[in-house]
Amino acid sequence: ACVFSGYNIYKHLRWYTQPHLQRSIIRILFIVPFYAVFSFFSLLWPEQMVYFELIRDIWEAVVIYSFLNLMLEYCGGEN
């Protein structure tokens, strides 16, 4: 999953033609490697798991905001 997500992130960065849309898409795609890395860190250092989960949850909130922002842009903006 991280490989496919990384490939899609690369493609969006390579052909960055619609920044207002692609910025949100890239943030959403980054949840897969971000979640995988911090879950792995939680396995390596279980005593620090609370901090890793906090960072992961904050990023998840950013992704939810980005998704809602993307849906708003696709629907024509605030007006």
Disulfide bonds with the S-S distance in Angstrom:
none
